[in-house]
Amino acid sequence: MDWHLLLGQATVNGLVVGLLYLLMAVGFTLVFGVMRMVNFAHGEFYMLGAFAAYTLVVHLALPFLLAVALSVVLAIVFGSLVEWLILKPFRKDELNGMIVTIGIALILQNLALMVFGPDPVSMPPIAEGSSTVLGVTVANSRLTVVGFAIVVLLLLYAFLRHSAMGRGLRAVVEDADIAAIQGVRSRLYYPLGFGIGIGLAAIAGALMAPLFSVSPFMGQTPLLKAFMVVILGGLGSIPGAAIAGLCLGLLESYSSLFLSSSTADMLIFILVVVGMLVFPRGLIGKGEA
């Protein structure tokens, strides 16, 4: 048995899954930071992103990267409309807002079930062949997903750090009242923050679609893992979410080499609980968005 090859493949798989968890978790953190609301519909927007990419690629024959870009734009617009039309009265109302997002999740899941049916569907590979990276053979489709996810995260970082709109969004995340005193029109950033958070979930779903099957129920597990990443990394901390997301993805991939999937999931939950006990404020605590 070639352990070097197995560990290399597990590392690549862990990075792919970890980056998808990270995109989900950053979007989840952004929504919570802006609205102080736990968005339980986040997994369903992830599912919609996957179905949007599947429809655009399989039925409309669009190139995959264009399909992902269109899926994200549609998700941001749709998410902003959902916030403005449905969630606006519940801004910073954590309990009622959470209940509303559960209702939105059920509606979206059942709509997808009606439109696409209950059976999982698959997309064709987005890139043919494989490449050798540090002695490990990696499918080009996975390398494409990793590269695209890293580009998205870098663009998000540049937007939040170096644009006026991004700085305004960070100010609202830190303290909406102080931001308003400084002249930031907070009410304009609620739909923007929610839309970007939903867009990140849709990107994760669209990137996942060529690697795994797509179904109306696919958002439940990524939502749970994203929630674990957010709590472990530190609520409101994007750097903490980045570390926790990659660690969780790698741990999940490595543990699956030696354990059954159910045992590996149990081990991950135990380690997350231990991590929360050791770092009650998260790996980094509340950081800047």
C-alpha positions as CSV (number, residue, x, y, z in Angstrom):
1,M,0.0,0.0,0.0
2,D,1.4,3.4,-1.1
3,W,0.8,5.6,2.0
4,H,2.4,8.6,0.3
5,L,-0.1,8.4,-2.5
6,L,-3.0,7.8,-0.2
7,L,-2.1,10.7,2.2
8,G,-1.5,12.9,-0.8
9,Q,-4.9,12.2,-2.3
10,A,-6.5,12.6,1.2
11,T,-4.8,16.0,1.5
12,V,-6.1,17.2,-1.8
13,N,-9.6,16.0,-1.1
14,G,-9.4,17.6,2.4
15,L,-8.3,21.0,0.8
16,V,-11.2,20.8,-1.7
17,V,-13.8,20.0,1.0
18,G,-12.2,22.5,3.4
19,L,-12.4,25.3,0.9
20,L,-16.0,24.6,0.2
21,Y,-16.7,24.6,3.9
22,L,-14.8,27.8,4.2
23,L,-16.9,29.6,1.5
24,M,-20.0,28.4,3.2
25,A,-18.7,29.5,6.6
26,V,-17.6,32.9,5.5
27,G,-21.0,33.6,4.0
28,F,-22.7,32.3,7.2
29,T,-20.4,34.6,9.3
30,L,-21.1,37.6,7.0
31,V,-24.8,37.2,7.3
32,F,-24.6,36.8,11.1
33,G,-22.3,39.8,11.4
34,V,-24.5,42.1,9.4
35,M,-27.9,41.0,10.7
36,R,-27.1,39.3,14.0
37,M,-29.2,36.4,12.6
38,V,-28.5,32.7,12.3
39,N,-29.4,31.9,8.7
40,F,-30.8,28.3,8.7
41,A,-31.6,28.7,5.0
42,H,-27.9,28.9,4.1
43,G,-27.7,25.2,3.1
44,E,-30.7,25.7,0.7
45,F,-29.0,28.6,-1.1
46,Y,-25.9,26.3,-1.4
47,M,-28.3,23.7,-3.0
48,L,-29.7,26.3,-5.3
49,G,-26.2,27.3,-6.5
50,A,-25.5,23.7,-7.3
51,F,-28.8,23.3,-9.3
52,A,-28.2,26.6,-11.1
53,A,-24.8,25.5,-12.2
54,Y,-26.1,22.1,-13.2
55,T,-29.0,23.6,-15.3
56,L,-26.7,26.1,-17.0
57,V,-24.1,23.5,-17.9
58,V,-26.2,20.5,-18.7
59,H,-29.3,22.0,-20.2
60,L,-28.0,25.3,-21.7
61,A,-24.5,24.0,-22.5
62,L,-22.7,27.0,-21.0
63,P,-19.0,26.8,-20.0
64,F,-18.6,25.8,-16.3
65,L,-16.9,29.0,-15.2
66,L,-19.5,31.2,-16.9
67,A,-22.2,29.1,-15.3
68,V,-20.7,29.6,-11.9
69,A,-20.4,33.3,-12.4
70,L,-24.0,33.6,-13.5
71,S,-25.1,31.4,-10.6
72,V,-23.4,33.7,-8.2
73,V,-24.9,36.9,-9.7
74,L,-28.3,35.4,-9.6
75,A,-27.8,34.2,-6.0
76,I,-26.6,37.7,-4.8
77,V,-29.6,39.4,-6.5
78,F,-32.0,36.8,-5.1
79,G,-30.5,36.9,-1.6
80,S,-30.7,40.7,-1.6
81,L,-34.4,40.5,-2.6
82,V,-35.1,37.9,0.1
83,E,-33.6,40.2,2.7
84,W,-35.4,43.3,1.6
85,L,-38.8,41.7,1.0
86,I,-38.9,39.1,3.8
87,L,-36.2,39.5,6.4
88,K,-36.2,43.3,6.7
89,P,-38.6,43.4,9.7
90,F,-36.4,40.9,11.5
91,R,-33.0,42.7,11.4
92,K,-31.2,42.0,14.6
93,D,-34.3,40.1,15.9
94,E,-32.4,36.8,16.4
95,L,-35.1,34.5,17.5
96,N,-37.9,35.5,15.0
97,G,-35.4,35.9,12.2
98,M,-34.0,32.4,12.8
99,I,-37.6,31.0,12.7
100,V,-38.2,32.9,9.4
101,T,-35.0,31.4,7.8
102,I,-36.2,27.9,8.8
103,G,-39.4,28.6,6.9
104,I,-37.5,29.9,3.9
105,A,-35.3,26.8,4.0
106,L,-38.4,24.5,3.9
107,I,-39.9,26.5,1.1
108,L,-36.8,26.4,-1.1
109,Q,-36.2,22.7,-0.4
110,N,-39.7,21.8,-1.4
111,L,-39.6,24.0,-4.5
112,A,-36.4,22.3,-5.6
113,L,-38.1,18.9,-5.0
114,M,-41.0,19.9,-7.2
115,V,-38.9,21.3,-10.0
116,F,-36.0,18.8,-10.1
117,G,-37.4,15.7,-8.4
118,P,-36.0,13.7,-5.5
119,D,-33.4,11.8,-7.4
120,P,-29.8,13.0,-7.3
121,V,-28.3,14.2,-10.6
122,S,-24.7,14.5,-11.7
123,M,-22.7,16.9,-13.8
124,P,-20.0,15.9,-16.3
125,P,-16.4,16.6,-15.2
126,I,-15.4,20.2,-15.7
127,A,-11.9,19.3,-16.8
128,E,-10.5,16.2,-18.4
129,G,-7.4,14.4,-17.3
130,S,-5.1,14.7,-14.3
131,S,-1.9,16.5,-13.2
132,T,0.9,15.5,-10.9
133,V,1.4,17.9,-7.9
134,L,4.3,17.1,-5.5
135,G,4.2,13.5,-6.7
136,V,0.5,13.1,-6.2
137,T,-1.9,12.6,-9.2
138,V,-4.8,15.0,-8.9
139,A,-7.8,15.2,-11.2
140,N,-7.8,18.5,-13.1
141,S,-11.5,19.1,-12.1
142,R,-10.5,19.2,-8.5
143,L,-7.6,21.5,-9.2
144,T,-10.0,23.8,-11.1
145,V,-12.3,23.9,-8.1
146,V,-9.4,24.7,-5.7
147,G,-8.1,27.5,-8.0
148,F,-11.5,29.0,-8.4
149,A,-12.3,28.9,-4.7
150,I,-8.9,30.6,-3.8
151,V,-9.6,33.3,-6.4
152,V,-13.0,34.0,-4.9
153,L,-11.6,34.3,-1.4
154,L,-8.8,36.6,-2.6
155,L,-11.4,38.8,-4.4
156,L,-13.6,38.9,-1.3
157,Y,-10.6,39.9,0.8
158,A,-9.7,42.7,-1.6
159,F,-13.3,43.9,-1.7
160,L,-13.7,44.0,2.1
161,R,-10.3,45.6,2.7
162,H,-9.8,48.0,-0.2
163,S,-13.2,49.2,-1.4
164,A,-15.4,51.9,0.1
165,M,-18.4,49.5,0.0
166,G,-16.4,46.7,1.6
167,R,-15.1,49.0,4.4
168,G,-18.7,50.2,5.0
169,L,-19.8,46.6,5.3
170,R,-17.1,45.8,7.8
171,A,-18.1,48.8,9.8
172,V,-21.7,47.6,10.0
173,V,-20.5,44.1,11.0
174,E,-18.4,45.6,13.8
175,D,-21.1,48.0,15.2
176,A,-24.0,49.2,13.1
177,D,-24.8,52.1,15.5
178,I,-21.3,53.5,15.6
179,A,-21.1,53.1,11.8
180,A,-24.3,55.1,11.5
181,I,-22.8,57.9,13.6
182,Q,-19.8,57.9,11.2
183,G,-22.1,58.5,8.3
184,V,-22.5,54.9,7.0
185,R,-26.0,54.2,5.8
186,S,-26.4,50.9,7.6
187,R,-29.8,50.0,6.0
188,L,-28.2,49.9,2.6
189,Y,-25.7,47.2,3.8
190,Y,-28.2,44.7,5.1
191,P,-29.3,43.4,1.7
192,L,-25.8,43.7,0.4
193,G,-24.3,41.7,3.2
194,F,-27.0,39.1,3.0
195,G,-26.7,38.9,-0.8
196,I,-22.9,38.4,-0.6
197,G,-23.3,35.8,2.1
198,I,-25.8,33.9,-0.1
199,G,-23.5,34.3,-3.1
200,L,-20.7,32.6,-1.3
201,A,-23.0,29.7,-0.4
202,A,-24.0,29.5,-4.0
203,I,-20.4,29.5,-5.2
204,A,-19.7,26.6,-2.8
205,G,-22.6,24.7,-4.2
206,A,-21.8,25.4,-7.8
207,L,-18.2,24.3,-7.3
208,M,-19.3,21.1,-5.6
209,A,-21.8,20.2,-8.3
210,P,-19.2,18.5,-10.7
211,L,-17.6,16.6,-7.8
212,F,-20.6,15.1,-6.0
213,S,-24.2,14.5,-6.8
214,V,-26.8,17.3,-6.7
215,S,-30.2,16.9,-4.9
216,P,-32.8,19.0,-3.0
217,F,-31.5,17.6,0.3
218,M,-27.8,18.3,-0.2
219,G,-27.6,21.5,1.8
220,Q,-28.2,20.0,5.3
221,T,-24.7,18.5,5.9
222,P,-22.7,21.5,4.6
223,L,-24.9,23.8,6.7
224,L,-24.0,21.8,9.8
225,K,-20.3,21.7,8.9
226,A,-20.3,25.5,8.2
227,F,-22.0,26.1,11.5
228,M,-19.3,24.0,13.2
229,V,-16.6,25.9,11.4
230,V,-18.0,29.3,12.4
231,I,-18.3,28.3,16.1
232,L,-14.9,26.7,16.2
233,G,-13.2,29.5,14.4
234,G,-14.9,32.2,16.5
235,L,-18.3,33.8,15.7
236,G,-17.7,36.8,13.5
237,S,-14.0,35.9,12.7
238,I,-13.3,35.3,9.1
239,P,-9.6,34.4,9.7
240,G,-10.8,31.9,12.4
241,A,-13.3,30.4,10.0
242,A,-10.5,30.0,7.4
243,I,-8.3,28.0,9.8
244,A,-11.2,26.0,11.1
245,G,-12.6,25.2,7.7
246,L,-9.4,23.9,6.3
247,C,-8.6,21.9,9.5
248,L,-12.1,20.4,9.4
249,G,-11.8,19.4,5.7
250,L,-8.4,17.8,6.2
251,L,-9.5,16.0,9.4
252,E,-12.6,14.7,7.7
253,S,-10.5,13.4,4.7
254,Y,-7.7,11.8,6.8
255,S,-10.1,10.1,9.2
256,S,-12.1,8.6,6.3
257,L,-8.9,6.7,5.4
258,F,-8.9,4.7,8.6
259,L,-12.5,4.8,9.8
260,S,-16.0,4.3,8.5
261,S,-17.9,7.5,7.5
262,S,-20.2,7.4,10.6
263,T,-17.2,6.9,13.0
264,A,-15.3,9.6,11.3
265,D,-18.2,12.0,11.7
266,M,-18.5,11.1,15.3
267,L,-14.8,11.7,15.9
268,I,-15.0,15.1,14.2
269,F,-18.0,16.2,16.4
270,I,-16.0,15.1,19.5
271,L,-13.0,17.0,18.5
272,V,-15.1,20.1,17.7
273,V,-16.6,19.9,21.2
274,V,-13.2,19.6,22.7
275,G,-12.0,22.5,20.6
276,M,-14.9,24.6,21.9
277,L,-14.0,23.7,25.5
278,V,-10.4,24.6,25.0
279,F,-11.1,27.8,22.9
280,P,-14.5,29.0,24.2
281,R,-14.2,32.2,22.1
282,G,-13.0,30.3,19.0
283,L,-9.6,29.8,17.6
284,I,-9.1,33.5,17.1
285,G,-12.2,34.9,18.8
286,K,-14.2,37.7,17.3
287,G,-12.1,39.2,14.5
288,E,-12.6,41.7,11.8
289,A,-15.0,40.8,9.0
